Amino acid sequence: MTEHPNAALTRRVFEAFGRDPKVIAAAMDRDIVWRVPGGTIMSGVYRGTRAVVEFLQRTGLETGGTYGSSLQTVLANDQWAVAIYRAYGTRNGMELDVDQALVIRIENGRWKEVTAVPLDAAFDAFWA
């Protein structure tokens, strides 16, 4: 069975994370909106490819290059993808190792909207 193209797109983005911002930017609609809930230094609404790529690069800067992710699974159809992944890193003497999810709306083969969904309260403590 062939993987849905939106699942393959999501896998490509995760494979490029921390290595190739051009691949990540190419997967995004130029008017992408990326939401991170909460009241942490990383929380907010990021609009446009440049702002989102800078936000993603900031995860590495804030963690001295230790932030990473390990994709666990992707579910996708013609309009949506959900990525479940493990996020890890070290910041200010704290360790992060939690499950998270991205809920992704896809339009014309590109990520149009992304909402990050932390699945553990440790996310807020880490980024506080």
C-alpha positions in Angstrom: 0.0 0.0 0.0 1.3 3.4 -0.9 1.5 6.1 1.7 -0.8 9.1 1.3 1.1 12.1 -0.2 0.3 14.3 2.8 1.8 11.7 5.1 4.9 11.6 2.9 5.1 15.4 3.0 5.0 15.4 6.8 7.7 12.8 7.0 9.9 14.9 4.7 9.5 17.9 7.0 10.4 15.9 10.1 13.4 14.4 8.3 14.6 17.9 7.4 14.1 19.4 10.9 17.4 20.7 12.2 19.2 20.0 9.0 17.6 21.6 6.0 15.4 24.7 6.4 14.9 24.9 2.6 13.1 21.6 2.5 10.9 22.7 5.5 10.1 26.1 3.8 9.3 24.4 0.5 6.7 22.3 2.3 4.9 25.3 3.7 2.4 27.6 2.1 3.8 31.1 2.1 0.9 32.3 4.3 1.3 29.5 6.8 0.0 30.0 10.3 1.7 28.0 13.1 0.2 28.1 16.6 1.9 27.1 19.8 -0.5 27.3 22.9 0.4 28.4 26.4 2.3 31.2 28.0 5.9 30.1 27.3 8.7 31.8 25.5 7.9 29.7 22.4 4.1 30.2 22.6 2.4 32.4 20.0 1.1 32.6 16.5 3.7 32.6 13.8 2.6 33.8 10.4 4.4 33.3 7.1 7.2 30.9 6.0 10.0 33.1 7.3 8.5 33.5 10.8 7.8 29.8 11.1 11.3 28.8 9.9 12.8 31.3 12.4 10.6 29.9 15.1 11.8 26.3 14.4 15.4 27.4 14.3 14.9 29.1 17.6 14.2 25.8 19.3 17.8 24.8 18.6 19.1 28.2 19.7 17.2 28.1 23.0 18.5 24.6 23.7 22.1 24.9 22.6 21.4 22.7 19.7 20.0 19.8 21.7 16.3 20.1 20.7 15.2 17.3 18.4 12.2 15.2 17.5 11.5 11.6 16.6 8.5 11.1 14.5 6.3 8.2 15.9 3.4 8.1 13.4 1.6 10.2 10.8 -2.1 10.0 9.9 -3.2 11.9 6.8 -6.0 12.4 4.3 -6.5 15.0 1.5 -6.8 18.0 3.9 -5.2 17.0 7.2 -2.3 15.3 8.7 -1.6 14.5 12.4 2.0 13.9 13.4 2.7 12.3 16.8 6.3 12.7 17.8 8.8 12.6 20.7 10.4 16.0 21.5 13.6 16.1 23.4 16.3 18.5 24.5 18.1 20.2 27.3 17.5 23.8 28.4 18.6 25.7 31.6 19.5 22.4 33.3 16.1 20.8 32.5 15.6 17.8 30.3 12.6 17.5 27.9 11.5 14.1 26.6 7.7 14.2 25.9 5.2 13.2 23.3 3.7 15.9 21.3 1.4 16.3 18.3 1.0 18.6 15.3 -2.4 19.0 13.7 -1.7 20.1 10.2 -4.2 21.5 7.6 -2.8 21.0 4.1 -3.8 22.9 1.0 -2.4 22.4 -2.5 0.2 20.0 -1.2 1.6 22.4 1.4 1.2 22.9 5.1 -1.3 25.8 5.5 -2.0 25.8 9.2 -0.3 23.9 12.1 -1.3 23.7 15.7 1.1 22.3 18.2 -0.5 20.1 20.8 1.8 19.3 23.8 0.7 16.0 25.4 2.6 16.5 28.6 2.7 19.4 31.2 6.5 19.1 31.1 6.4 21.1 27.8 5.3 24.3 29.6 7.9 23.9 32.4 10.7 23.3 29.9 9.9 26.4 27.8 8.9 28.6 30.8 
